[in-house]
Amino acid sequence: MKTSGNTILVSGGGSGIGLALAQRWHDAGNTVIITGRNAAKLESAVAGRTNMHAAPLDVTDPGAIKAFAAAIVAKFPALNVLVNNAGIMGYEDATAARDLSSAEDTVVTNLLGPIRLIDALVDHLAAQADSAIVNVTSGLAFVPLPKAPTYSATKAALHSYTQALRVQLEGKVELIELAPPAVRTDLTPGQSTREGYMPLDDFADEVMALFAQEPTPPEILVQNVLPLRNAEANGNVDAVLGMLAAL
């Protein structure tokens, strides 16, 4: 993936990891479009930044995704990079029958959202030079957080989906997976100040350094996520799972 001269669409770009990376890509000389459901937050994020644009989108609405894709390609025909970052995370008690609406929302947002957005833009991206899709998963794709089973499962599924598309789209669109560790954002209550979590700016800086490598690694993995990513290869999944269960 080129480091500059791209036109990049970042879903969930109004806050957290999405915003931090969107601003750094913009600073590096890219045109950046950020999406999200909160139009006011998006407008605040792009204020004072030429060539950074706000485009509201609800990734849980398949009809809205199709209409959005058509409009965004018409407005930004040079669009060549899609970053699927929008996601939600909730803690669940699955020890008894429960209301599954939160779990279902997580699947729709974290898994169907990226699948639908890729589908809506893949023909356009495949026709562009230097095109790429970046799917933001999680270290929890490799070892789940027991109290967030659906979130972990959606990220594991997106990891698998990315691997499969990398093969299908070889020579047409570059597929990159970004798997963050626990980062200080507002993804869950209190997470932005939680001890032991990686500061957002430190994470974003390390990610940008990895994107600058040539060739771009197929998996963008900061040092903090390697214990999760390599747990199976190292034969210590049970130990890492136990550590996560104690959180």
C-alpha positions as CSV (number, residue, x, y, z in Angstrom):
1,M,0.0,0.0,0.0
2,K,1.3,3.4,-0.9
3,T,2.0,5.8,2.0
4,S,0.8,8.9,0.2
5,G,-1.2,9.9,-2.9
6,N,-4.2,7.6,-2.0
7,T,-7.8,8.4,-1.6
8,I,-8.8,6.5,1.6
9,L,-12.2,5.7,3.0
10,V,-12.2,4.9,6.7
11,S,-15.4,3.5,8.3
12,G,-15.8,4.4,12.0
13,G,-13.4,7.3,11.4
14,G,-15.0,9.8,13.8
15,S,-13.2,8.6,16.9
16,G,-10.7,6.2,18.4
17,I,-8.4,4.1,16.2
18,G,-10.2,5.1,13.0
19,L,-9.8,8.8,13.7
20,A,-6.1,8.5,14.8
21,L,-5.1,6.7,11.7
22,A,-7.3,8.8,9.4
23,Q,-5.5,12.0,10.6
24,R,-2.1,10.4,10.2
25,W,-2.9,9.3,6.7
26,H,-4.1,12.8,5.9
27,D,-0.9,14.3,7.4
28,A,1.1,11.9,5.1
29,G,-0.5,13.4,1.9
30,N,-3.6,11.3,1.3
31,T,-7.2,12.4,0.7
32,V,-9.2,10.8,3.5
33,I,-13.0,10.3,3.8
34,I,-14.3,9.2,7.3
35,T,-17.7,7.7,7.9
36,G,-19.8,7.0,11.0
37,R,-23.3,7.5,12.3
38,N,-22.6,10.8,14.2
39,A,-22.4,13.5,11.6
40,A,-21.5,16.2,14.2
41,K,-18.6,14.1,15.4
42,L,-17.4,13.6,11.8
43,E,-17.5,17.3,11.0
44,S,-15.6,18.1,14.1
45,A,-12.9,15.6,13.2
46,V,-12.3,17.0,9.7
47,A,-12.5,20.7,10.7
48,G,-9.5,22.7,9.4
49,R,-8.2,19.7,7.4
50,T,-8.2,20.3,3.6
51,N,-8.8,17.0,1.7
52,M,-10.3,15.3,4.8
53,H,-14.0,14.8,4.3
54,A,-17.0,13.6,6.4
55,A,-19.5,11.3,5.0
56,P,-22.2,9.9,7.4
57,L,-23.0,6.2,7.0
58,D,-24.7,3.5,9.1
59,V,-22.9,0.3,8.3
60,T,-25.7,-1.8,9.7
61,D,-28.0,-0.7,6.9
62,P,-27.4,-2.7,3.7
63,G,-29.4,-0.3,1.6
64,A,-27.6,2.7,2.9
65,I,-24.2,1.0,2.1
66,K,-25.2,0.5,-1.5
67,A,-26.4,4.1,-2.0
68,F,-23.3,5.4,-0.1
69,A,-20.9,3.4,-2.3
70,A,-22.4,4.8,-5.5
71,A,-22.3,8.3,-4.2
72,I,-18.8,8.2,-2.8
73,V,-17.3,6.7,-6.0
74,A,-19.1,9.4,-8.0
75,K,-17.7,12.2,-5.7
76,F,-14.2,10.6,-5.3
77,P,-13.5,8.6,-8.4
78,A,-9.8,8.2,-7.3
79,L,-10.9,6.2,-4.2
80,N,-8.4,3.3,-4.0
81,V,-8.3,2.3,-0.3
82,L,-11.0,1.0,1.9
83,V,-10.4,0.7,5.7
84,N,-13.1,-1.3,7.5
85,N,-12.7,-0.1,11.0
86,A,-16.2,0.5,12.3
87,G,-17.0,-1.8,15.2
88,I,-18.8,-2.3,18.5
89,M,-17.9,-4.3,21.6
90,G,-20.0,-5.5,24.5
91,Y,-19.6,-7.8,27.4
92,E,-22.0,-10.7,27.6
93,D,-23.1,-13.3,30.2
94,A,-23.9,-16.4,28.1
95,T,-24.4,-18.7,31.1
96,A,-28.2,-18.6,30.7
97,A,-30.8,-17.7,28.1
98,R,-30.7,-13.9,27.4
99,D,-31.7,-11.1,25.0
100,L,-29.5,-11.6,22.0
101,S,-30.1,-8.2,20.4
102,S,-26.7,-6.9,21.5
103,A,-24.9,-10.0,20.1
104,E,-26.8,-9.7,16.8
105,D,-25.9,-6.0,16.5
106,T,-22.3,-6.9,17.0
107,V,-22.4,-9.5,14.2
108,V,-24.1,-7.0,11.8
109,T,-21.7,-4.2,12.6
110,N,-18.4,-6.0,12.9
111,L,-18.8,-8.7,10.3
112,L,-21.7,-8.0,7.9
113,G,-20.8,-4.3,7.7
114,P,-17.3,-5.0,6.3
115,I,-18.6,-7.8,4.0
116,R,-21.3,-5.5,2.6
117,L,-19.0,-2.5,2.2
118,I,-16.3,-4.5,0.4
119,D,-19.0,-6.0,-1.9
120,A,-20.3,-2.5,-2.7
121,L,-16.8,-1.2,-3.6
122,V,-14.9,-4.2,-4.9
123,D,-15.5,-3.6,-8.6
124,H,-14.4,0.0,-8.3
125,L,-11.3,-0.9,-6.2
126,A,-10.3,-3.7,-8.6
127,A,-10.2,-1.2,-11.4
128,Q,-7.9,1.3,-9.5
129,A,-4.1,1.3,-9.4
130,D,-2.5,0.7,-6.0
131,S,-5.8,-0.4,-4.5
132,A,-6.1,-1.9,-1.0
133,I,-8.6,-3.1,1.6
134,V,-7.5,-2.8,5.2
135,N,-9.7,-4.9,7.6
136,V,-9.3,-4.0,11.3
137,T,-9.7,-7.1,13.4
138,S,-8.2,-7.5,16.9
139,G,-5.8,-9.6,18.9
140,L,-8.9,-11.2,20.2
141,A,-9.3,-12.8,16.7
142,F,-6.6,-15.2,17.8
143,V,-7.4,-15.8,21.5
144,P,-10.9,-14.7,22.6
145,L,-11.8,-12.5,25.6
146,P,-14.3,-14.8,27.4
147,K,-16.5,-11.9,28.6
148,A,-16.8,-10.7,25.0
149,P,-17.5,-13.9,23.0
150,T,-19.5,-12.4,20.1
151,Y,-17.0,-9.5,19.6
152,S,-14.1,-12.0,19.6
153,A,-15.9,-14.3,17.2
154,T,-16.6,-11.5,14.7
155,K,-13.0,-10.5,14.7
156,A,-11.9,-14.2,14.2
157,A,-14.4,-14.4,11.3
158,L,-13.1,-11.2,9.7
159,H,-9.5,-12.5,10.0
160,S,-10.6,-15.6,8.1
161,Y,-12.5,-13.6,5.5
162,T,-9.5,-11.4,4.9
163,Q,-7.2,-14.4,4.3
164,A,-9.7,-15.8,1.8
165,L,-10.1,-12.5,-0.1
166,R,-6.4,-12.1,-0.2
167,V,-6.2,-15.1,-2.4
168,Q,-9.3,-14.3,-4.5
169,L,-8.2,-10.7,-5.1
170,E,-4.5,-11.4,-5.6
171,G,-3.2,-9.1,-8.4
172,K,-6.3,-6.9,-8.2
173,V,-6.6,-5.5,-4.7
174,E,-4.1,-5.8,-1.8
175,L,-5.6,-7.2,1.4
176,I,-4.1,-6.0,4.7
177,E,-5.2,-7.0,8.2
178,L,-4.7,-4.6,11.1
179,A,-5.0,-6.5,14.4
180,P,-4.9,-4.1,17.4
181,P,-4.1,-5.1,21.0
182,A,-6.0,-3.5,23.9
183,V,-5.8,0.2,23.1
184,R,-7.0,3.2,25.1
185,T,-10.1,4.3,23.3
186,D,-13.8,4.6,24.1
187,L,-14.7,1.2,22.7
188,T,-15.9,0.1,26.1
189,P,-16.6,2.1,29.3
190,G,-13.5,3.2,31.1
191,Q,-11.2,1.8,28.4
192,S,-9.7,5.2,27.5
193,T,-7.8,5.4,30.8
194,R,-7.4,1.7,31.6
195,E,-4.0,0.8,33.0
196,G,-2.1,-1.7,30.9
197,Y,-3.8,-0.7,27.7
198,M,-1.7,0.8,24.9
199,P,-1.9,4.6,24.5
200,L,-3.7,5.5,21.3
201,D,-1.0,7.8,20.0
202,D,1.7,5.2,20.6
203,F,-0.4,2.6,18.8
204,A,-1.1,4.8,15.8
205,D,2.6,5.8,15.5
206,E,3.7,2.2,15.5
207,V,1.0,1.2,13.0
208,M,2.1,4.0,10.6
209,A,5.7,2.8,10.8
210,L,4.6,-0.7,9.9
211,F,2.6,0.6,6.9
212,A,5.7,2.4,5.7
213,Q,7.6,-0.9,5.3
214,E,8.1,-2.1,1.7
215,P,6.4,-4.3,0.9
216,T,3.5,-3.6,3.2
217,P,3.1,-6.6,5.6
218,P,-0.1,-8.5,5.0
219,E,-0.7,-8.3,8.8
220,I,0.0,-5.1,10.7
221,L,0.9,-6.2,14.2
222,V,2.3,-3.9,16.8
223,Q,4.5,-5.5,19.5
224,N,1.8,-5.5,22.1
225,V,-0.4,-7.8,20.1
226,L,2.2,-10.4,19.3
227,P,1.5,-12.5,22.5
228,L,-2.1,-13.0,21.2
229,R,-1.2,-13.4,17.5
230,N,1.5,-16.0,18.3
231,A,-0.2,-17.9,21.1
232,E,-1.2,-20.8,19.0
233,A,2.2,-21.1,17.3
234,N,3.8,-20.9,20.7
235,G,1.5,-23.5,22.2
236,N,0.3,-21.3,25.0
237,V,-3.3,-20.5,24.0
238,D,-4.7,-21.9,27.3
239,A,-2.3,-19.8,29.3
240,V,-3.3,-16.6,27.4
241,L,-7.0,-17.5,27.6
242,G,-6.7,-17.9,31.3
243,M,-5.0,-14.5,31.6
244,L,-7.8,-12.9,29.5
245,A,-10.5,-14.7,31.6
246,A,-9.1,-13.0,34.7
247,L,-9.6,-9.5,33.3
